[in-house]
Amino acid sequence: MAGKIGIADSMAPSRGEGRMLIQACLNGTRSVAFHPAVPLTPKALARDAVAVRDVGARLLHFHPRNGLGRESLAAPDVDAAIAAVRAAVPELPIGVSTGGWIAPGGTARLVPIRSWTVLPDYVSVNVHEPEAEAIMGLMQARGVGIEAGIWTEAAARRFVSGRMPRYTTRVLVEMTAEDAETARAEANEILDVLEAAGVKLPILLHGENACAWPMVAMAAERGLGTRMGFEDTRELPGGAVAASNAALVAAAARVLSGQAAA
């Protein structure tokens, strides 16, 4: 179980935190139709957690699944996934999604989340969702760290205008644009809002699909952390399909260290 996090502690980097950090995002909403190696079961998540740790990941993020392979917030599914991964890599902070698209969605999500007994070290909460503050408050009260997912400039302004930074462990700047130029411009807008508001929290910058690697490159340029894994892309820099989450994370580590281009 994660330890109790007070307001002062939540403003400091979590264990394993730092600049140029890589978070491995193991599955997200993806299925084996996207890539046959997408991990869905607790055993597969634990296996991939070990593999990505060994190539440089220092944080983990995944979406627990039920027996049908669907994303789940139900306690048996979340508890089993976290327990398996924690047993495999006890030194790595573990995070799970609370995304509004995961059943039962909306405010009703608070019911299964309250029933978790094996707690993650942190949860990802999308700032643009109406229930964001309620989920943050619940998780902070249970001693779980908060990763604030910011997708747009409007969400960044919502984040800095209220109490959310007081609950937050780190900020995840998430870009979904289909071209690198747009993604870079939107990321700069978000980062400018955070900087102008004096936000000092650790930041991970990443993109999905076509802008995944451009955002890793931008993170390297800006001295920020990033994330990589099948949730964001199945392709390596240059377009070849990666064999595994570990191959994607290893490539991101090379980009961050300046050993390769994105």
C-alpha positions in Angstrom: 0.0 0.0 0.0 1.3 3.5 -0.8 2.2 5.7 2.1 0.1 8.7 3.1 1.0 11.8 1.0 0.6 15.2 2.6 0.4 18.4 0.6 4.0 19.3 1.2 5.2 15.9 0.1 3.0 15.9 -3.0 4.8 18.9 -4.3 8.2 17.0 -4.2 9.4 14.4 -6.7 8.2 10.8 -5.9 10.7 8.0 -5.3 12.5 7.3 -8.6 11.7 10.7 -9.9 14.1 13.0 -11.8 14.7 14.9 -15.0 15.1 12.8 -18.2 13.0 10.1 -16.6 11.2 7.3 -18.6 7.8 6.0 -17.6 6.8 2.8 -19.3 3.2 2.8 -20.5 2.6 -0.9 -21.0 -0.8 -1.3 -22.6 -3.3 1.7 -22.4 -6.4 1.0 -24.4 -4.6 -1.2 -26.8 -5.5 -4.9 -27.6 -3.5 -7.7 -29.1 -5.0 -6.6 -32.5 -2.8 -3.5 -32.2 0.3 -5.7 -31.3 0.4 -9.3 -30.2 2.7 -8.5 -27.4 0.4 -6.0 -25.6 0.3 -7.2 -22.0 -3.2 -7.7 -20.6 -3.0 -10.2 -17.8 -1.3 -9.7 -14.4 1.4 -12.2 -15.4 2.1 -10.5 -18.7 2.2 -7.1 -17.0 4.7 -8.4 -14.5 6.8 -9.9 -17.2 6.9 -6.6 -19.2 7.6 -4.6 -16.0 10.8 -6.5 -15.4 11.8 -6.1 -19.0 11.3 -2.4 -19.2 13.0 -1.9 -15.8 16.1 -3.6 -17.2 16.3 -1.2 -20.1 15.8 2.1 -18.2 12.2 2.6 -17.2 11.8 4.1 -13.7 8.0 4.5 -13.5 5.3 2.1 -14.6 1.8 2.9 -15.9 -0.8 0.4 -17.1 -4.5 -0.2 -17.4 -5.7 -3.3 -15.5 -8.0 -5.6 -17.5 -10.8 -8.0 -16.6 -11.0 -11.6 -17.8 -12.3 -10.5 -21.2 -9.4 -8.2 -21.7 -11.4 -5.0 -21.2 -10.1 -2.1 -19.2 -11.3 -2.3 -15.6 -11.5 -0.3 -12.4 -13.0 -3.2 -10.4 -11.1 -4.0 -7.3 -10.4 -7.7 -8.1 -8.8 -6.7 -11.5 -6.9 -3.7 -10.2 -5.7 -5.5 -7.1 -4.5 -8.5 -9.0 -2.6 -6.5 -11.6 -0.9 -4.2 -9.0 0.0 -7.1 -6.7 1.6 -9.1 -9.6 3.6 -6.2 -10.9 4.7 -5.0 -7.4 6.0 -8.5 -6.6 8.0 -8.5 -9.8 9.5 -5.0 -9.5 9.0 -3.8 -5.9 11.4 -0.9 -6.4 9.4 0.8 -9.2 6.5 3.2 -8.6 3.3 1.8 -10.1 0.5 3.9 -11.6 -2.8 3.0 -13.1 -5.4 4.9 -15.2 -8.7 6.4 -13.9 -9.8 7.4 -17.4 -13.4 8.5 -17.8 -14.0 6.0 -20.7 -13.4 3.0 -18.3 -16.7 1.6 -17.1 -18.7 2.6 -15.2 -17.4 6.1 -16.2 -18.2 9.5 -14.8 -18.8 10.0 -11.1 -19.7 6.3 -10.8 -16.0 5.6 -11.1 -15.5 6.6 -7.5 -17.4 3.5 -6.3 -14.9 0.9 -7.6 -11.9 3.1 -6.9 -12.9 3.3 -3.2 -13.0 -0.5 -3.1 -9.3 -1.0 -4.1 -7.4 -2.8 -1.5 -4.0 -3.1 -3.2 -3.2 0.5 -3.9 -1.0 1.9 -6.6 1.8 4.4 -5.8 0.0 6.9 -8.0 -3.0 7.2 -10.4 -3.3 9.2 -13.6 -6.2 11.7 -13.6 -7.2 13.6 -16.7 -7.6 17.2 -15.7 -10.2 18.0 -18.4 -12.6 15.4 -17.0 -15.3 16.9 -14.7 -14.6 14.4 -12.0 -10.9 15.1 -11.8 -10.9 17.0 -8.5 -13.1 14.4 -6.8 -10.8 11.5 -7.9 -7.7 13.5 -6.9 -9.2 14.2 -3.5 -10.2 10.6 -2.9 -6.8 9.2 -3.9 -4.9 11.8 -1.9 -6.9 10.9 1.2 -5.9 7.3 0.7 -2.2 8.1 0.4 -1.9 7.6 -3.3 0.1 10.0 -5.5 -1.5 11.9 -8.4 -0.3 12.3 -11.9 -2.2 15.1 -13.6 -2.8 14.4 -17.3 -3.0 17.7 -19.2 -4.0 17.4 -22.9 -4.7 21.0 -23.8 -4.0 24.6 -22.9 -7.5 24.9 -21.5 -6.8 22.0 -19.2 -3.6 23.5 -18.1 -5.4 26.7 -17.2 -7.9 24.8 -15.2 -5.1 22.9 -13.5 -3.3 26.1 -12.3 -6.4 28.0 -11.4 -7.5 25.7 -8.6 -6.3 23.3 -5.9 -5.2 20.5 -8.2 -1.5 21.4 -8.0 -1.6 20.9 -4.2 -2.7 17.2 -4.7 -0.3 16.5 -7.6 2.9 14.4 -7.6 3.8 15.1 -11.3 2.3 16.5 -14.5 1.9 14.4 -17.6 1.7 16.6 -20.7 -0.1 14.4 -23.3 -0.1 15.3 -27.0 -2.5 13.6 -29.4 -2.0 15.7 -32.6 -1.3 13.8 -35.8 1.6 15.9 -36.8 4.8 16.9 -35.0 4.6 20.7 -35.7 1.1 20.9 -34.1 2.0 18.7 -31.2 5.1 20.8 -30.5 3.1 24.1 -30.6 0.4 22.7 -28.3 3.0 21.3 -25.9 4.8 24.7 -25.7 1.4 26.4 -24.9 0.8 24.0 -22.0 4.4 24.3 -20.7 4.2 28.1 -20.9 1.0 28.1 -18.8 2.6 25.9 -16.2 5.8 28.0 -16.1 3.9 31.3 -15.9 1.9 29.9 -12.9 5.1 28.9 -11.1 4.4 25.1 -11.2 7.5 23.4 -10.0 6.3 19.8 -10.3 8.1 17.2 -12.3 6.8 17.0 -15.9 6.7 14.0 -18.3 6.1 15.0 -21.9 4.8 12.4 -24.4 2.8 11.9 -27.5 0.7 9.3 -29.1 0.9 7.6 -32.5 2.4 9.9 -35.1 3.7 12.4 -32.5 5.1 9.9 -30.0 8.7 10.1 -31.1 8.7 13.9 -31.8 7.6 14.4 -28.2 10.3 12.2 -26.9 12.8 14.3 -28.8 11.2 17.5 -27.4 11.4 16.1 -23.9 15.1 15.5 -24.5 15.5 19.1 -25.7 13.7 20.5 -22.8 15.3 18.3 -20.1 12.0 16.7 -19.2 11.0 13.2 -18.5 8.9 11.2 -21.0 7.0 8.0 -21.4 7.0 5.2 -23.9 5.3 1.9 -24.6 2.5 0.3 -26.5 0.0 2.7 -25.1 1.6 5.4 -27.2 3.0 3.6 -30.2 4.1 0.3 -31.6 6.8 1.8 -33.9 10.4 2.5 -33.3 12.1 5.7 -34.5 12.2 5.2 -38.3 9.0 3.3 -38.5 9.9 -0.3 -37.8 7.4 -2.2 -35.6 8.9 -2.9 -32.2 9.0 -6.4 -30.8 8.1 -5.4 -27.3 7.6 -2.7 -24.7 11.2 -3.1 -23.7 12.4 -2.4 -27.3 10.3 0.9 -27.2 11.7 1.9 -23.8 15.2 1.1 -24.8 14.9 3.3 -27.9 13.5 6.2 -25.8 16.4 5.8 -23.4 18.8 6.2 -26.3 17.0 9.3 -27.5 17.0 10.9 -24.0 20.7 10.2 -23.6 21.6 11.7 -27.0 22.8 8.4 -28.4 20.1 8.3 -31.1 17.6 10.5 -32.9 13.8 10.1 -32.5 
